Amino acid sequence: MTRPYNFSAGPAMLPEPVLQRAREEMLDWHGSGMCPAEMSHRGKEFMSIAERAETDLRELLGISDDYRVLFLQGGASSQFAMVPMNLLRGHTSADYINTGSWSKKAIAEARRFCTPSIAASTEDDRFSRAPVQDELKLSSDAAYVHYTPNETIEGVEFPDIPDTGDVPLVADMSSTLLSRPLDVSRFGLIYAGAQKNIGPAGLTIVILRADLIGETLPGTPAMFDYGIHAKNDSMYNTPPTYAWYLAGLVFAWLKELGGLEAMAEINRRKAAKLYAAIDDSKFYANPVELRARSWMNVPFTLADPNLDGDFLAGAKDAGLLTLKGHRSVGGMRASIYNAMPEAGVEALVDFMREFERTRG
Amino acid sequence: MTRPYNFSAGPAMLPEPVLQRAREEMLDWHGSGMCPAEMSHRGKEFMSIAERAETDLRELLGISDDYRVLFLQGGASSQFAMVPMNLLRGHTSADYINTGSWSKKAIAEARRFCTPSIAASTEDDRFSRAPVQDELKLSSDAAYVHYTPNETIEGVEFPDIPDTGDVPLVADMSSTLLSRPLDVSRFGLIYAGAQKNIGPAGLTIVILRADLIGETLPGTPAMFDYGIHAKNDSMYNTPPTYAWYLAGLVFAWLKELGGLEAMAEINRRKAAKLYAAIDDSKFYANPVELRARSWMNVPFTLADPNLDGDFLAGAKDAGLLTLKGHRSVGGMRASIYNAMPEAGVEALVDFMREFERTRG
């Protein structure tokens, strides 16, 4: 069967060459006779997989030795708690920038551990834009500044990295990490659930400046302590080995493709084609200010919401899956992560034009 | 290549039919054109996978509607904290039975949240036995009693379920769940990391009496709150979907095999053959009292530890992998979980006899 184009916001498409490789190695990784999921995490076979994955990720993002890279479980939702539990370090408050549904979840969870100060919020603008630098009310005594560079649900992406001076910047990059080159040195901590650009759900990448490690709140579980994971090279307990292996295949695929510069060029084109199709039409609309439109998640509405059902059904028949927008926003959403081929975006654009022509 | 027999304590062998099926479905699950790892966790395809897995697990273990079954992340190490954070419910202490390395880890983590009372300990006997009922010093005001029915490292298994009266019994069943039938109604909470008998690392099964849900310690992260996971059917955040899918394939495989009665019969035979080979020899020894010998993890020593290296090298050449004992115990350890074929145990026994004959 022809593989459909799956526009799911995550879990999302994986690169077909990665799936092909995983299939080939399912019962016999490199002549070992084992599936990677069967290997002891402390054996030399899996250790080589784990180290290769970290090396490739460091190379792709240009991560310096000042940073630790952790391969954890629990998703961004666990990071929402781990960040304050580990980074407050004696402070009682942290700054949070509120730009959408995932910012709000991070803020709500932080309230269990400190008093988050809202440095800026675009909620009154229905999360349709990213704040500019001058809007940010940063506190000098904040433990850190947290923001969500790309809001998966609202499709809003910061065009620039906020300047927070000496206060460590913390970013939930779940839906944007690896979509383009990144200056990691601007950040204190970056985290990302894997299920968009990295691999399968169940793996969380944390990139953490080493000097921030060491002081946790009383009552922090061992599994929520970055220091314990760092000290044990992400093997304090059994890590999600198969997910780690698949992420490694994704990193190798990105390197073969030419790295993040090459990936960015493709992503830029994909996003431009889809936004052009929306903007060229009077039938489709995207509410986000131009400078803050996401490369990864493109929400759009139909002029007549009564046609939403027909649009989704027709798209599905055309092999274009999971285009329904998040229930909190409505309309449609096309998530076009790294693994979405450019041909997938072109097929969506063709379908949108034909739907508008016949039904619009 | 012929698949080797991998005696790893976990991650461990997966049933070959499960891997074959996963390979076949890697790029196209049931005509969907998607890998299960690519599916939105809220889409109907994955929902059907998730529900089937839970239904099969409930059927295999005869789990009543009084219990919730959760598919979580974080491993048993997260449960070590989640159990006190959720089950103390106003109590200040809980009883812990100390029978080996994993009991000790559970106790150490519990100390972050309460005062664990040691109801019994076999540490003075070098963890070579399971306490009998009369030894247990149970406190009437304990929030719960925690024990480790099978100690993966020491190879000690409780032959009976302790009687704790009205105090909820909590069990870390990571290395024994699904090895045989179980009376779940005797327990308040059962948890198990998947990477022994259930599926790949990165998935944790929790079986929890519903009436115990609802009260957490202040400062409990949302991701450590059983109530939040139960309310959201394990989809408060994105669950480890591919691991959940693989676990479902394992459950289906167990059902095809005849369920846990049939599995228990095979496991009983496997363990009997291996212990007989040890006991029939003056060269190999297992330190565990007869009534408490584990069906799943069989540690044994060679009469001359200087031969350990040759034993391991020869075993590897014979396709018998990962037999080195845990560093804290030394010697050898053969983990013979459900997916280890009986022929694997026979091959190990043959190798042991031949090694003793030529080198013993």
HADDOCK unambig.tbl for C-alpha pairs under 7 A between the chains (distance, minus, plus):
assign (segid A and resid 1 and name CA) (segid B and resid 33 and name CA) 6.38 0.50 0.50
assign (segid A and resid 2 and name CA) (segid B and resid 33 and name CA) 6.59 0.50 0.50
assign (segid A and resid 3 and name CA) (segid B and resid 33 and name CA) 4.63 0.50 0.50
assign (segid A and resid 3 and name CA) (segid B and resid 34 and name CA) 6.78 0.50 0.50
assign (segid A and resid 4 and name CA) (segid B and resid 33 and name CA) 6.05 0.50 0.50
assign (segid A and resid 8 and name CA) (segid B and resid 40 and name CA) 6.03 0.50 0.50
assign (segid A and resid 10 and name CA) (segid B and resid 40 and name CA) 5.91 0.50 0.50
assign (segid A and resid 11 and name CA) (segid B and resid 37 and name CA) 6.75 0.50 0.50
assign (segid A and resid 11 and name CA) (segid B and resid 38 and name CA) 5.36 0.50 0.50
assign (segid A and resid 11 and name CA) (segid B and resid 39 and name CA) 5.77 0.50 0.50
assign (segid A and resid 11 and name CA) (segid B and resid 40 and name CA) 5.10 0.50 0.50
assign (segid A and resid 11 and name CA) (segid B and resid 41 and name CA) 6.80 0.50 0.50
assign (segid A and resid 12 and name CA) (segid B and resid 38 and name CA) 4.69 0.50 0.50
assign (segid A and resid 12 and name CA) (segid B and resid 39 and name CA) 6.33 0.50 0.50
assign (segid A and resid 12 and name CA) (segid B and resid 40 and name CA) 6.72 0.50 0.50
assign (segid A and resid 13 and name CA) (segid B and resid 38 and name CA) 4.92 0.50 0.50
assign (segid A and resid 14 and name CA) (segid B and resid 38 and name CA) 6.38 0.50 0.50
assign (segid A and resid 19 and name CA) (segid B and resid 26 and name CA) 6.60 0.50 0.50
assign (segid A and resid 19 and name CA) (segid B and resid 27 and name CA) 6.55 0.50 0.50
assign (segid A and resid 23 and name CA) (segid B and resid 23 and name CA) 5.14 0.50 0.50
assign (segid A and resid 23 and name CA) (segid B and resid 26 and name CA) 6.11 0.50 0.50
assign (segid A and resid 26 and name CA) (segid B and resid 19 and name CA) 6.60 0.50 0.50
assign (segid A and resid 26 and name CA) (segid B and resid 23 and name CA) 6.10 0.50 0.50
assign (segid A and resid 27 and name CA) (segid B and resid 19 and name CA) 6.56 0.50 0.50
assign (segid A and resid 33 and name CA) (segid B and resid 1 and name CA) 6.36 0.50 0.50
assign (segid A and resid 33 and name CA) (segid B and resid 2 and name CA) 6.59 0.50 0.50
assign (segid A and resid 33 and name CA) (segid B and resid 3 and name CA) 4.63 0.50 0.50
assign (segid A and resid 33 and name CA) (segid B and resid 4 and name CA) 6.04 0.50 0.50
assign (segid A and resid 34 and name CA) (segid B and resid 3 and name CA) 6.77 0.50 0.50
assign (segid A and resid 37 and name CA) (segid B and resid 11 and name CA) 6.75 0.50 0.50
assign (segid A and resid 37 and name CA) (segid B and resid 200 and name CA) 5.64 0.50 0.50
assign (segid A and resid 38 and name CA) (segid B and resid 11 and name CA) 5.38 0.50 0.50
assign (segid A and resid 38 and name CA) (segid B and resid 12 and name CA) 4.70 0.50 0.50
assign (segid A and resid 38 and name CA) (segid B and resid 13 and name CA) 4.92 0.50 0.50
assign (segid A and resid 38 and name CA) (segid B and resid 14 and name CA) 6.39 0.50 0.50
assign (segid A and resid 39 and name CA) (segid B and resid 11 and name CA) 5.77 0.50 0.50
assign (segid A and resid 39 and name CA) (segid B and resid 12 and name CA) 6.33 0.50 0.50
assign (segid A and resid 40 and name CA) (segid B and resid 8 and name CA) 6.04 0.50 0.50
assign (segid A and resid 40 and name CA) (segid B and resid 10 and name CA) 5.93 0.50 0.50
assign (segid A and resid 40 and name CA) (segid B and resid 11 and name CA) 5.10 0.50 0.50
assign (segid A and resid 40 and name CA) (segid B and resid 12 and name CA) 6.73 0.50 0.50
assign (segid A and resid 41 and name CA) (segid B and resid 11 and name CA) 6.78 0.50 0.50
assign (segid A and resid 73 and name CA) (segid B and resid 73 and name CA) 6.20 0.50 0.50
assign (segid A and resid 73 and name CA) (segid B and resid 74 and name CA) 5.69 0.50 0.50
assign (segid A and resid 73 and name CA) (segid B and resid 202 and name CA) 6.94 0.50 0.50
assign (segid A and resid 74 and name CA) (segid B and resid 73 and name CA) 5.69 0.50 0.50
assign (segid A and resid 74 and name CA) (segid B and resid 74 and name CA) 6.26 0.50 0.50
assign (segid A and resid 77 and name CA) (segid B and resid 223 and name CA) 6.81 0.50 0.50
assign (segid A and resid 77 and name CA) (segid B and resid 237 and name CA) 6.61 0.50 0.50
assign (segid A and resid 78 and name CA) (segid B and resid 223 and name CA) 5.93 0.50 0.50
assign (segid A and resid 81 and name CA) (segid B and resid 221 and name CA) 5.91 0.50 0.50
assign (segid A and resid 112 and name CA) (segid B and resid 219 and name CA) 5.84 0.50 0.50
assign (segid A and resid 113 and name CA) (segid B and resid 219 and name CA) 6.58 0.50 0.50
assign (segid A and resid 200 and name CA) (segid B and resid 37 and name CA) 5.63 0.50 0.50
assign (segid A and resid 200 and name CA) (segid B and resid 242 and name CA) 6.89 0.50 0.50
assign (segid A and resid 201 and name CA) (segid B and resid 238 and name CA) 6.66 0.50 0.50
assign (segid A and resid 201 and name CA) (segid B and resid 239 and name CA) 6.52 0.50 0.50
assign (segid A and resid 201 and name CA) (segid B and resid 240 and name CA) 4.87 0.50 0.50
assign (segid A and resid 201 and name CA) (segid B and resid 241 and name CA) 6.10 0.50 0.50
assign (segid A and resid 202 and name CA) (segid B and resid 73 and name CA) 6.95 0.50 0.50
assign (segid A and resid 202 and name CA) (segid B and resid 202 and name CA) 6.40 0.50 0.50
assign (segid A and resid 202 and name CA) (segid B and resid 239 and name CA) 6.44 0.50 0.50
assign (segid A and resid 202 and name CA) (segid B and resid 240 and name CA) 4.18 0.50 0.50
assign (segid A and resid 219 and name CA) (segid B and resid 112 and name CA) 5.83 0.50 0.50
assign (segid A and resid 219 and name CA) (segid B and resid 113 and name CA) 6.55 0.50 0.50
assign (segid A and resid 221 and name CA) (segid B and resid 81 and name CA) 5.91 0.50 0.50
assign (segid A and resid 223 and name CA) (segid B and resid 77 and name CA) 6.83 0.50 0.50
assign (segid A and resid 223 and name CA) (segid B and resid 78 and name CA) 5.94 0.50 0.50
assign (segid A and resid 237 and name CA) (segid B and resid 77 and name CA) 6.61 0.50 0.50
assign (segid A and resid 238 and name CA) (segid B and resid 201 and name CA) 6.65 0.50 0.50
assign (segid A and resid 239 and name CA) (segid B and resid 201 and name CA) 6.52 0.50 0.50
assign (segid A and resid 239 and name CA) (segid B and resid 202 and name CA) 6.43 0.50 0.50
assign (segid A and resid 240 and name CA) (segid B and resid 201 and name CA) 4.86 0.50 0.50
assign (segid A and resid 240 and name CA) (segid B and resid 202 and name CA) 4.17 0.50 0.50
assign (segid A and resid 241 and name CA) (segid B and resid 201 and name CA) 6.10 0.50 0.50
assign (segid A and resid 242 and name CA) (segid B and resid 200 and name CA) 6.91 0.50 0.50
